[in-house]
Amino acid sequence: MNTLATFTALLLVGLASTKPTTNDHTLDINEAFFPEAFVIYRGKKDITNIVVPVNSINFDYTVDEDAPIDLDEINLEDIYVFFIEEGKGLFVLQNKQATKLLENGNDISASSDESKEVYFAASDGIYRFNEQEKKAEKYGTVTDNTIAIAVINGTNDFYILTAENVVYKVTNDGTRKEKITNVKNAQQIVLDSANNLYFVNNKKHVYVRLAEDGTVKRIKGLPAHPSDVQLLRPPFVVEEAVPVVAGKKTYLAYANGTSEIADIILDTKPSAISVEMAVVLFAGHNNKIYRYYLLPIILSEMEKEELSDNMKEVKSFFSDQTTNIQSVATRSRSRFRA
């Protein structure tokens, strides 16, 4: 994996990648990394899932791919942030307004392409987001208690995981369901940019099912008996890999069956993490959603005494990655729609 993609996967709160080239210390994520100034939503229960689509619902794909992000033009309030609050339902947050879409929503997924589709897994099947009316509408004929969904990039097809821990591929506008027989006892599912399917089984082992030929292989190099495992949806510039959090440690799992450990330790673990947008990250913690816009933090010319202690640590940790951070912004294929 190239340096840019590797760096992007390392960004803050639970991301995994290889070690930075010159830093030799770890970044310990603790309570200090959740300042009140970064809160964009306050709930009453845990935030268990956050998804920020990087398709056309939030990005403008009509601009020059190589044009850098203009920091002055970005209005982060205008992007759609979908989330689940435990026991409360599935919501969308935009312009500081949270709207409930489903009482029984279990997961959220959107492809990384020019579509504007966002899909929801629910206890009675699949729903799709109606942007014009800001509501969820039933999609297709699936009626299973669906606990996870992963949209296949470039299509209207997706994988679903049911409460019986069975994975199906759903096609034909949600009307055809095919069981994936070599994915067994799945507890979580996530797709990478090449549509390789990663899953965690009931023994907390991580596997990948290759899009090319359906071969299933176990990811090597991860802890044999972790206390818990979480697969993350990867940043859009990361290819054929997904971040993995195992216990307090972070990794990047590759489609070739290997993995690498990061220098990020989660002493405080967020209840949900969204890293799809790469330079803008979201985390759920203490019943709140926090937003981290990394460019102003890391590229800031502020004097150290003007930065909080935890942001000083972030700035120091990524001090040798400034060029890569700027490359991430430039590589962003399009600007935020705001």
C-alpha positions, 0 to 999 in steps of 0.5 A: 500500500502506498504512503498516502493510503497508509497514512489516511487509514491512520487518522485518529480515534481507532484508525489502523495502518502502518507506523509513521516513518519517523515518529517512534511513539504511540498515540494514546486515545483517552478522555482528553480527546473528546473535548466539548468543543467538538460535540455536534450532537448530544443524545440520551443513549450510546451512539452505536453507529455513524456513517457519513456517505462519500457518494454524491449525497455529500460530495460534488462529483462535477468538479475537477478531481485534482482540485484541492479542498478549499477550506473556506468553502466547506460547510460541514454542517450541511453534510448528511451524518447518519447515526443510530442511538441505542434504544432511540432509533436511526437518525440523520443529522444535517444543519444541526437538526437530527431527524428520526428515520426509523425506530428499528434501524440496525445499520447504514450503508452507502457506496463510494460512487456518484450515486446518492443512495443510502440504505438501512438495515432494519428488523423488518428488511431494507429501507432506502433514504428519500432525500427530498422528503427526509424519510426512510422508505421500504426497499425491495422484498427482503423481510429478514431481521437484518442487522448489517448491510454493505452496498457494493460500489457502482451498483444497487446491490448489497450484502446483508447480514441477518440476525441468524448470522447468515450473509446474503447478496441482494440484487434486482432492486432488492427482490432477489436474495442469494445465500453466501454459503462460504461465509459462516457465523458472521457477526459483522460485515464490511466492504472495501473499495474493491468490494472484497467482503470482510467479516468477523465470525463467532470466534472473533476471527476476521476473514475476507471473501474476495470479490474476484472469485469468492475465495475466503481467507483468514486475516493473519497477524491479528490477536488470536483471542481479542476481548472484542473486534470491530471492523470499520468502513475504510476511508475512500482513498484506502484501497483493498483494506479495512481498519480493524480495532481488536481490544485496545489496538488498531490494525489495517487488514488487507485483502491479501490476508495480511494485516499491520498494527498501528501506533494508536492505542484506545485507552478510551474506546469510542462507541462508534467511529466513522472514517469514510471522509478521511480528513473529517472524522466522527466518533460517538462517546458518552452519548454524543457525536464528536467531529474532528476536522483534521486539516486545521488541527494538524496543518495549523500554524497556531503556536503550541501554547494555543493548542489544547494538550490533546491536540498538541499530541495529535499535531506532534504525532503526525508532524512528519506527515504534513505533505501526506495530509495535504495530498489527501485533501488534493486527492479528494476526488471532489469537494464537499457539496456544501 
